[in-house]
Amino acid sequence: MKYCDKCKISINTNNNYCPLCQQVLEGEQNKGVIEKYPEYVSINRKIYPLTKRIILFVTIVSIIILLIINLATFNGKWWSLIPIGSTFYFWVLISVGVFSKQNIAFKLAFLTSLLIGLLVLIDQATLQEGWSYNYIMPLLLFTCNLAISGIILIKRIDYRDYILYLLTIVILSLVPIILLFVKVISEPWPAIMAFALAVSILLFIIFFFPKSIKDEIKKRFHA
């Protein structure tokens, strides 16, 4: 038997969400529960695997072709690493952003972190002007923080499913300000913007949802 703390009712189901308010239900799965309605089988289950294979095949072929062209015209520079990285990110973007069943907060946090890593590598592999540290990293983290917070507020969804990923991006937002203090970053305002938003979100969570943070961390790490 599961329980909805918003509707204050017990529900004999193995579903994870309350049918009335869509809040996450509390309680363990009960193998003895028999659902009286048939399972909905989406047509996407047949289409998605084939589409994923086609995209993966095109990605691998593209990477191989780029490597061959780079080797055939090699002049001391591995220029192919930039389009290869972009091609790989496109594949991850489709796989995680479109086909993954993870919630949108996970997708935003994961794809933002991966994109930052890719752009930092491109920056270091080219002119090493530091644009990835000065602008891209803090502004992407700022945008990701804003996006996840906005989704939680506007859609009025259960923030507990999103809070861990939001905290992850908040913590990552501290990296630009650290790089600013160690003189790696020369342009301060993007790092300060990302840091200010991260601190604001962190304080908001601590003040208004302190118990939720502890409960979510215990649940995720089985503490």
Backbone as JSON, one array per atom type, in Angstrom:
{
  "sequence": "MKYCDKCKISINTNNNYCPLCQQVLEGEQNKGVIEKYPEYVSINRKIYPLTKRIILFVTIVSIIILLIINLATFNGKWWSLIPIGSTFYFWVLISVGVFSKQNIAFKLAFLTSLLIGLLVLIDQATLQEGWSYNYIMPLLLFTCNLAISGIILIKRIDYRDYILYLLTIVILSLVPIILLFVKVISEPWPAIMAFALAVSILLFIIFFFPKSIKDEIKKRFHA",
  "N": [[0.85, -1.19, 0.0], [0.62, 2.14, -0.95], [1.24, 5.65, -0.19], [-0.04, 8.94, -0.45], [1.2, 11.95, 0.39], [0.16, 14.42, -0.07], [-2.55, 14.31, -0.9], [-3.36, 12.84, 1.21], [-4.11, 10.12, 1.29], [-4.31, 6.52, 1.09], [-3.14, 4.26, -1.35], [-3.74, 1.41, -3.24], [-1.56, 0.33, -5.15], [1.06, -0.14, -7.62], [2.11, 1.89, -8.98], [4.14, 4.85, -9.38], [3.24, 7.4, -9.05], [0.7, 9.56, -7.77], [-2.68, 9.14, -8.77], [-4.41, 11.26, -8.62], [-3.15, 13.77, -7.99], [-0.65, 13.62, -9.06], [1.66, 13.6, -7.55], [4.72, 12.19, -6.19], [4.46, 8.95, -4.9], [4.68, 7.57, -1.61], [6.21, 4.71, -0.03], [6.7, 1.11, -0.32], [7.12, -1.15, -3.14], [4.55, -3.49, -3.87], [4.37, -6.76, -4.5], [2.16, -8.32, -4.54], [0.06, -6.9, -5.51], [-2.29, -6.59, -8.06], [-2.67, -5.06, -11.04], [-5.6, -3.8, -12.56], [-5.93, -2.96, -15.12], [-4.95, -3.03, -18.56], [-1.52, -3.04, -19.69], [-0.15, -0.24, -21.3], [1.19, -0.3, -24.44], [3.52, 1.34, -26.1], [3.99, 2.52, -29.44], [6.43, 3.57, -29.85], [8.28, 1.89, -28.69], [8.95, 0.08, -30.59], [9.89, 1.61, -32.69], [11.93, 3.31, -31.69], [14.31, 1.71, -30.91], [15.37, 0.92, -33.47], [15.79, 3.41, -34.68], [17.72, 4.47, -32.94], [19.84, 2.72, -33.43], [20.4, 3.32, -36.1], [21.22, 6.01, -35.91], [23.47, 5.68, -34.25], [25.06, 4.12, -35.95], [25.49, 5.92, -38.11], [26.89, 7.87, -36.7], [29.26, 6.5, -35.9], [30.35, 5.83, -38.43], [30.76, 8.4, -39.46], [32.72, 9.39, -37.67], [34.84, 7.63, -38.23], [35.35, 8.26, -40.94], [36.15, 10.95, -40.69], [38.53, 10.62, -39.21], [40.06, 9.16, -41.06], [40.31, 11.02, -43.18], [41.7, 13.03, -41.83], [44.11, 11.68, -41.23], [44.98, 11.13, -43.82], [45.54, 13.63, -44.79], [47.39, 14.64, -43.06], [49.06, 17.13, -41.24], [50.44, 17.57, -38.98], [48.54, 18.41, -37.19], [45.72, 17.5, -35.3], [43.0, 18.08, -36.35], [40.61, 16.83, -36.68], [39.59, 16.04, -34.27], [37.91, 17.98, -33.22], [35.45, 18.11, -34.9], [34.83, 15.42, -34.47], [34.35, 15.3, -31.72], [32.11, 16.98, -31.64], [30.33, 15.5, -33.2], [30.08, 13.22, -31.61], [28.89, 14.38, -29.35], [26.45, 15.14, -30.44], [25.31, 12.63, -30.88], [25.07, 11.74, -28.21], [23.35, 13.72, -27.3], [20.99, 13.15, -28.74], [20.52, 10.51, -27.86], [20.32, 10.73, -25.03], [18.81, 13.1, -24.64], [16.49, 12.72, -26.19], [15.71, 9.96, -26.42], [16.09, 8.87, -23.87], [14.56, 7.93, -20.76], [14.89, 9.33, -18.5], [14.31, 12.01, -16.13], [13.75, 15.49, -16.99], [15.44, 17.22, -15.65], [17.74, 15.72, -15.04], [18.61, 15.27, -17.66], [19.18, 17.89, -18.55], [21.21, 18.64, -16.7], [23.2, 16.69, -17.17], [23.74, 16.91, -19.97], [24.51, 19.59, -20.14], [26.85, 19.62, -18.55], [28.46, 17.87, -20.04], [28.63, 19.27, -22.48], [30.0, 21.57, -21.67], [32.48, 20.43, -20.96], [33.28, 19.49, -23.51], [33.51, 21.91, -25.0], [35.49, 23.22, -23.55], [37.67, 21.56, -24.1], [37.85, 21.96, -26.88], [38.49, 24.67, -26.91], [41.01, 24.59, -25.65], [42.37, 23.08, -27.5], [42.61, 24.67, -29.69], [43.03, 27.98, -30.14], [43.45, 28.6, -27.51], [42.31, 30.74, -26.04], [40.73, 31.07, -23.85], [37.98, 31.48, -23.87], [36.09, 29.57, -23.26], [36.28, 29.17, -20.5], [35.88, 31.78, -19.53], [33.38, 32.66, -20.51], [31.57, 30.62, -21.67], [31.39, 28.36, -19.84], [30.45, 29.52, -17.23], [28.07, 30.84, -18.11], [26.54, 28.8, -19.29], [26.11, 27.15, -17.07], [24.7, 28.95, -15.47], [22.4, 29.29, -17.07], [21.41, 26.66, -17.08], [20.84, 26.23, -14.34], [18.84, 28.16, -14.05], [16.94, 27.18, -15.84], [16.19, 24.61, -14.79], [15.18, 25.39, -12.29], [13.1, 27.05, -13.14], [11.45, 25.21, -14.49], [10.59, 23.6, -12.37], [9.1, 25.46, -10.87], [7.2, 26.59, -12.7], [5.85, 24.39, -13.9], [4.91, 23.19, -11.66], [5.72, 20.74, -10.54], [6.77, 17.8, -8.69], [9.28, 18.73, -6.71], [11.14, 17.1, -5.48], [12.02, 15.08, -7.14], [13.79, 16.4, -8.69], [15.6, 17.78, -7.23], [18.17, 16.8, -6.53], [19.66, 16.89, -8.91], [19.53, 19.58, -9.4], [20.97, 20.55, -7.22], [23.44, 19.48, -7.91], [24.19, 20.97, -10.21], [24.22, 23.47, -9.03], [26.4, 23.22, -7.27], [28.42, 22.77, -9.17], [28.42, 25.27, -10.27], [30.0, 26.73, -8.66], [32.54, 26.35, -9.52], [33.45, 28.2, -11.63], [33.81, 30.59, -10.11], [35.82, 29.85, -8.39], [37.87, 29.41, -10.24], [38.14, 32.02, -11.02], [39.26, 33.23, -8.77], [41.74, 31.98, -8.73], [42.94, 33.08, -10.87], [42.56, 31.97, -13.39], [40.37, 32.61, -14.89], [39.64, 35.59, -16.59], [37.61, 37.35, -17.08], [35.28, 38.65, -15.05], [32.41, 38.99, -14.66], [30.55, 36.99, -15.81], [31.16, 34.7, -14.26], [30.58, 35.64, -11.69], [27.83, 36.12, -11.94], [26.85, 33.47, -12.33], [27.66, 32.35, -9.92], [26.25, 33.92, -8.04], [23.56, 33.3, -8.64], [23.61, 30.56, -8.1], [24.18, 30.5, -5.33], [21.9, 31.82, -4.39], [19.85, 30.02, -5.1], [20.68, 27.8, -3.62], [20.49, 28.76, -0.96], [17.75, 29.24, -0.88], [16.73, 26.62, -1.11], [17.81, 25.46, 1.22], [16.6, 27.01, 3.25], [13.81, 26.69, 2.82], [13.31, 24.01, 2.15], [14.71, 22.1, 3.91], [14.47, 19.53, 5.09], [13.78, 17.99, 2.92], [16.11, 17.9, 1.41], [17.82, 16.35, 3.01], [16.34, 13.94, 3.11], [16.25, 13.24, 0.4], [18.96, 12.88, -0.25], [19.57, 10.75, 1.47], [17.91, 8.81, 0.36], [18.92, 8.56, -2.25], [21.56, 7.74, -1.86], [21.29, 5.66, -0.18], [21.62, 6.0, 2.55]],
  "CA": [[0.0, 0.0, 0.0], [1.39, 3.38, -1.03], [0.58, 6.78, 0.46], [0.18, 10.27, -1.02], [1.22, 12.9, 1.51], [-0.56, 15.64, -0.44], [-3.98, 14.0, -0.85], [-3.6, 12.16, 2.49], [-4.85, 8.88, 1.04], [-3.53, 5.32, 0.79], [-3.52, 3.76, -2.67], [-3.28, 0.05, -3.47], [-1.02, 0.35, -6.51], [2.52, -0.18, -7.76], [2.52, 3.08, -9.71], [4.98, 5.75, -8.59], [2.62, 8.72, -8.93], [-0.7, 9.61, -7.35], [-3.55, 9.37, -9.93], [-5.18, 12.49, -8.41], [-2.36, 15.0, -8.0], [0.62, 13.33, -9.74], [2.8, 13.64, -6.64], [5.38, 10.9, -6.0], [3.89, 8.2, -3.79], [5.59, 6.99, -0.63], [5.94, 3.3, 0.26], [7.42, 0.1, -1.09], [6.37, -1.9, -4.14], [3.88, -4.69, -3.36], [4.26, -7.72, -5.61], [0.85, -8.95, -4.5], [-0.93, -6.03, -6.14], [-2.56, -6.89, -9.47], [-3.32, -3.93, -11.7], [-6.76, -4.3, -13.27], [-6.02, -2.4, -16.45], [-3.84, -3.55, -19.38], [-0.37, -2.16, -19.88], [-0.11, 0.49, -22.57], [2.41, -0.58, -25.19], [3.72, 2.43, -27.05], [4.62, 2.19, -30.72], [7.81, 4.03, -29.79], [9.14, 0.79, -28.28], [9.4, -0.6, -31.81], [10.57, 2.56, -33.57], [13.11, 3.89, -31.06], [15.55, 0.92, -31.02], [15.9, 0.99, -34.83], [16.29, 4.77, -34.88], [18.96, 4.6, -32.17], [20.89, 1.98, -34.14], [20.75, 4.07, -37.31], [21.99, 7.19, -35.48], [24.77, 5.2, -33.78], [25.81, 3.7, -37.14], [25.92, 7.13, -38.81], [27.91, 8.52, -35.86], [30.52, 5.74, -35.99], [30.87, 5.99, -39.79], [31.25, 9.79, -39.57], [33.97, 9.49, -36.92], [35.87, 6.9, -38.98], [35.67, 9.05, -42.13], [36.92, 12.12, -40.25], [39.87, 10.16, -38.85], [40.76, 8.79, -42.29], [40.65, 12.26, -43.88], [42.75, 13.69, -41.04], [45.36, 10.93, -41.41], [45.4, 11.25, -45.21], [46.02, 15.0, -45.03], [48.0, 15.02, -41.78], [50.11, 18.15, -41.29], [50.87, 17.79, -37.61], [47.41, 18.83, -36.36], [44.57, 16.59, -35.24], [41.82, 18.92, -36.45], [39.4, 15.99, -36.71], [39.07, 15.84, -32.92], [36.82, 18.94, -32.98], [34.19, 17.58, -35.44], [34.52, 14.13, -33.84], [33.72, 15.63, -30.44], [30.78, 17.52, -31.93], [29.51, 14.37, -33.66], [29.8, 12.39, -30.43], [27.93, 15.09, -28.5], [25.16, 15.05, -31.12], [24.77, 11.3, -30.6], [24.66, 11.73, -26.8], [22.19, 14.61, -27.21], [19.81, 12.41, -29.21], [20.31, 9.33, -27.01], [19.88, 11.13, -23.69], [17.79, 14.13, -24.68], [15.26, 12.3, -26.86], [15.32, 8.57, -26.17], [16.18, 8.49, -22.46], [13.35, 8.11, -19.94], [15.25, 10.11, -17.31], [13.58, 13.28, -16.08], [14.38, 16.57, -17.75], [16.51, 17.82, -14.84], [18.93, 14.9, -15.28], [19.06, 15.52, -19.03], [19.8, 19.22, -18.59], [22.46, 18.64, -15.93], [24.19, 15.84, -17.84], [24.11, 17.47, -21.27], [25.23, 20.84, -19.89], [28.2, 19.28, -18.08], [29.2, 17.29, -21.17], [28.89, 20.34, -23.44], [31.07, 22.4, -21.11], [33.73, 19.68, -21.13], [33.64, 19.47, -24.93], [33.92, 23.25, -25.42], [36.79, 23.5, -22.91], [38.68, 20.82, -24.87], [38.01, 22.65, -28.16], [39.21, 25.91, -26.59], [42.41, 24.26, -25.38], [42.98, 22.48, -28.68], [42.73, 25.66, -30.78], [43.83, 29.17, -29.85], [43.62, 28.7, -26.06], [42.0, 32.12, -25.65], [40.01, 31.04, -22.58], [36.57, 31.85, -23.98], [35.25, 28.54, -22.63], [36.29, 29.44, -19.06], [35.39, 33.12, -19.24], [31.99, 32.9, -20.89], [30.73, 29.45, -21.91], [31.14, 27.58, -18.62], [29.53, 30.15, -16.27], [26.77, 31.17, -18.68], [25.78, 27.56, -19.45], [25.69, 26.75, -15.73], [23.67, 29.92, -15.09], [21.19, 28.96, -17.83], [20.91, 25.36, -16.61], [20.23, 26.49, -13.03], [17.61, 28.92, -14.27], [15.99, 26.31, -16.54], [15.66, 23.6, -13.87], [14.36, 26.11, -11.3], [11.89, 27.5, -13.83], [10.59, 24.05, -14.76], [9.99, 23.2, -11.1], [8.12, 26.47, -10.45], [6.14, 26.8, -13.68], [5.05, 23.17, -14.1], [4.43, 22.78, -10.35], [5.99, 19.32, -10.38], [7.37, 17.44, -7.41], [10.68, 19.17, -6.74], [12.02, 16.08, -4.92], [12.61, 14.32, -8.25], [14.71, 17.27, -9.42], [16.45, 18.55, -6.31], [19.55, 16.3, -6.54], [20.3, 17.4, -10.11], [19.65, 21.02, -9.21], [22.1, 20.74, -6.3], [24.67, 19.17, -8.65], [24.52, 22.13, -11.03], [24.55, 24.56, -8.1], [27.78, 22.98, -6.82], [29.31, 23.0, -10.32], [28.47, 26.71, -10.52], [31.06, 27.3, -7.82], [33.83, 26.18, -10.21], [33.93, 29.44, -12.26], [34.27, 31.59, -9.14], [37.11, 29.36, -7.92], [38.83, 29.71, -11.31], [38.35, 33.47, -11.01], [40.18, 33.53, -7.67], [43.09, 31.47, -9.03], [43.39, 33.85, -12.04], [42.37, 31.26, -14.66], [39.36, 33.42, -15.57], [39.98, 37.02, -16.6], [36.37, 38.12, -17.2], [34.62, 38.26, -13.8], [30.97, 39.1, -14.49], [29.78, 35.74, -15.99], [31.39, 33.83, -13.1], [29.85, 36.22, -10.55], [26.41, 35.86, -12.19], [26.58, 32.06, -12.07], [27.84, 32.13, -8.48], [25.15, 34.59, -7.32], [22.34, 32.51, -8.82], [23.8, 29.29, -7.39], [24.04, 30.76, -3.89], [20.49, 32.15, -4.14], [19.08, 28.77, -5.16], [21.09, 26.96, -2.5], [19.9, 29.32, 0.25], [16.31, 29.01, -0.98], [16.48, 25.21, -0.8], [18.14, 25.22, 2.63], [15.63, 27.68, 4.11], [12.44, 26.25, 2.64], [13.18, 22.55, 2.02], [15.87, 21.44, 4.52], [14.21, 18.11, 5.3], [13.75, 17.33, 1.61], [17.49, 17.67, 1.0], [18.32, 15.2, 3.78], [15.61, 12.74, 2.69], [16.64, 12.88, -0.96], [20.33, 12.37, -0.2], [19.5, 9.42, 2.08], [17.28, 7.9, -0.59], [19.8, 8.33, -3.4], [22.8, 7.06, -1.47], [20.9, 4.58, 0.74], [22.27, 6.27, 3.83]],
  "C": [[0.89, 1.25, 0.0], [0.55, 4.55, -0.5], [0.95, 8.09, -0.22], [0.08, 11.28, 0.12], [0.53, 14.21, 1.19], [-2.07, 15.42, -0.35], [-4.37, 13.32, 0.46], [-4.45, 10.91, 2.31], [-3.87, 7.74, 0.79], [-4.05, 4.73, -0.51], [-2.91, 2.37, -2.86], [-2.8, -0.08, -4.91], [0.49, 0.2, -6.47], [3.02, 0.99, -8.59], [3.3, 4.02, -8.79], [4.32, 7.1, -8.32], [1.15, 8.6, -8.54], [-1.59, 9.9, -8.56], [-4.35, 10.67, -9.81], [-4.36, 13.75, -8.59], [-1.0, 14.85, -8.67], [1.85, 13.52, -8.86], [3.43, 12.25, -6.56], [4.82, 10.22, -4.76], [4.98, 7.65, -2.87], [5.21, 5.53, -0.39], [6.67, 2.38, -0.68], [6.5, -0.55, -2.12], [5.78, -3.16, -3.5], [3.64, -5.65, -4.52], [2.89, -8.38, -5.65], [-0.24, -8.14, -5.17], [-1.07, -6.38, -7.62], [-3.3, -5.71, -10.08], [-4.44, -4.45, -12.61], [-6.93, -3.7, -14.66], [-4.8, -2.86, -17.25], [-2.72, -2.53, -19.51], [-0.42, -1.52, -21.26], [1.23, 0.25, -23.25], [2.55, 0.48, -26.27], [4.38, 1.94, -28.32], [6.08, 2.61, -30.74], [8.78, 2.92, -29.4], [9.68, 0.03, -29.48], [10.25, 0.33, -32.68], [11.9, 3.02, -32.98], [14.37, 3.04, -31.18], [16.18, 0.98, -32.41], [16.49, 2.36, -35.1], [17.61, 4.99, -34.16], [20.11, 3.89, -32.87], [21.35, 2.73, -35.38], [21.62, 5.28, -36.95], [23.38, 6.78, -35.0], [25.65, 4.79, -34.96], [26.35, 4.91, -37.89], [27.01, 7.85, -38.03], [29.26, 7.83, -35.99], [31.16, 5.92, -37.36], [31.45, 7.39, -39.97], [32.59, 9.96, -38.86], [35.11, 8.8, -37.67], [36.31, 7.69, -40.21], [36.51, 10.27, -41.77], [38.35, 11.74, -39.88], [40.69, 9.82, -40.09], [41.21, 10.03, -43.05], [41.77, 12.99, -43.16], [44.1, 13.01, -41.24], [45.9, 11.09, -42.83], [45.98, 12.62, -45.52], [46.78, 15.53, -43.82], [49.15, 16.01, -41.97], [50.6, 18.53, -39.89], [49.76, 18.2, -36.67], [46.27, 17.82, -36.45], [43.28, 17.42, -35.23], [40.53, 18.12, -36.37], [38.79, 15.8, -35.32], [37.91, 16.78, -32.6], [35.5, 18.45, -33.58], [33.82, 16.22, -34.86], [33.83, 14.35, -32.5], [32.31, 16.14, -30.62], [29.82, 16.42, -32.37], [29.11, 13.47, -32.5], [28.76, 13.06, -29.53], [26.53, 15.05, -29.12], [24.5, 13.7, -30.83], [24.28, 11.21, -29.15], [23.4, 12.58, -26.61], [20.91, 13.89, -27.63], [19.48, 11.26, -28.27], [19.74, 9.71, -25.65], [18.7, 12.1, -23.75], [16.46, 13.68, -25.24], [14.79, 10.93, -26.4], [15.34, 8.17, -24.7], [14.88, 8.79, -21.72], [13.65, 8.87, -18.65], [14.48, 11.43, -17.32], [14.42, 14.41, -16.69], [15.51, 17.24, -16.97], [17.82, 17.05, -15.03], [19.49, 15.2, -16.67], [19.77, 16.87, -19.14], [21.15, 19.25, -17.89], [23.55, 17.86, -16.66], [24.68, 16.46, -19.14], [24.87, 18.79, -21.13], [26.67, 20.57, -19.47], [29.05, 18.74, -19.22], [29.56, 18.36, -22.2], [30.0, 21.26, -22.96], [32.42, 21.73, -21.28], [34.21, 19.68, -22.56], [34.18, 20.83, -25.38], [35.25, 23.67, -24.78], [37.91, 22.8, -23.68], [38.93, 21.49, -26.22], [38.8, 23.94, -27.97], [40.7, 25.63, -26.4], [43.13, 23.72, -26.61], [43.19, 23.48, -29.81], [43.62, 26.83, -30.34], [44.1, 29.39, -28.36], [43.4, 30.14, -25.55], [41.2, 32.2, -24.35], [38.55, 31.42, -22.65], [35.66, 30.83, -23.3], [35.17, 28.75, -21.12], [35.59, 30.75, -18.73], [33.89, 33.29, -19.47], [31.13, 31.64, -20.92], [30.38, 28.71, -20.63], [30.18, 28.28, -17.66], [28.15, 30.43, -16.83], [25.91, 29.92, -18.91], [25.27, 27.06, -18.09], [24.57, 27.66, -15.21], [22.34, 29.56, -15.77], [20.57, 27.66, -17.35], [20.23, 25.5, -15.25], [18.87, 27.16, -13.18], [16.54, 28.03, -14.89], [15.36, 25.29, -15.59], [14.75, 24.25, -12.82], [13.04, 26.55, -11.92], [10.92, 26.37, -14.09], [9.87, 23.62, -13.49], [8.87, 24.16, -10.7], [6.93, 26.56, -11.4], [5.24, 25.58, -13.82], [4.46, 22.65, -12.8], [4.57, 21.27, -10.14], [6.64, 19.07, -9.03], [8.86, 17.73, -7.46], [11.63, 18.1, -6.24], [12.68, 15.22, -5.99], [13.72, 15.11, -8.93], [15.8, 17.87, -8.53], [17.91, 18.1, -6.35], [20.31, 16.86, -7.74], [20.49, 18.92, -10.02], [20.83, 21.33, -8.28], [23.43, 20.47, -7.0], [25.12, 20.37, -9.48], [24.89, 23.33, -10.17], [25.99, 24.43, -7.63], [28.77, 23.23, -7.95], [29.44, 24.49, -10.63], [29.5, 27.42, -9.66], [32.42, 27.23, -8.51], [34.31, 27.47, -10.87], [34.46, 30.47, -11.26], [35.61, 31.17, -8.53], [38.2, 29.65, -8.95], [39.13, 31.21, -11.39], [39.36, 33.86, -9.93], [41.6, 33.07, -7.96], [43.62, 32.05, -10.35], [43.33, 33.07, -13.35], [41.38, 32.03, -15.53], [39.73, 34.9, -15.46], [38.75, 37.92, -16.69], [35.47, 37.76, -16.02], [33.1, 38.16, -13.84], [30.19, 37.82, -14.8], [29.93, 34.8, -14.8], [30.61, 34.32, -11.88], [28.34, 35.99, -10.7], [26.04, 34.42, -11.85], [26.66, 31.75, -10.58], [26.68, 32.72, -7.68], [23.86, 33.79, -7.43], [22.43, 31.2, -8.05], [23.61, 29.45, -5.89], [22.59, 31.06, -3.54], [19.63, 30.89, -4.12], [19.39, 27.88, -3.96], [20.47, 27.45, -1.18], [18.39, 29.11, 0.28], [15.96, 27.58, -0.59], [16.71, 24.92, 0.68], [17.08, 25.81, 3.56], [14.24, 27.06, 4.03], [12.26, 24.73, 2.58], [14.35, 21.81, 2.66], [15.68, 19.94, 4.69], [14.24, 17.34, 3.98], [15.16, 17.01, 1.12], [18.03, 16.43, 1.7], [17.66, 13.91, 3.3], [16.05, 12.28, 1.31], [18.04, 12.3, -1.0], [20.36, 10.96, 0.4], [18.93, 8.4, 1.11], [18.21, 7.55, -1.73], [21.01, 7.5, -3.04], [22.56, 5.97, -0.43], [21.56, 4.75, 2.1], [21.36, 5.9, 5.0]]
}
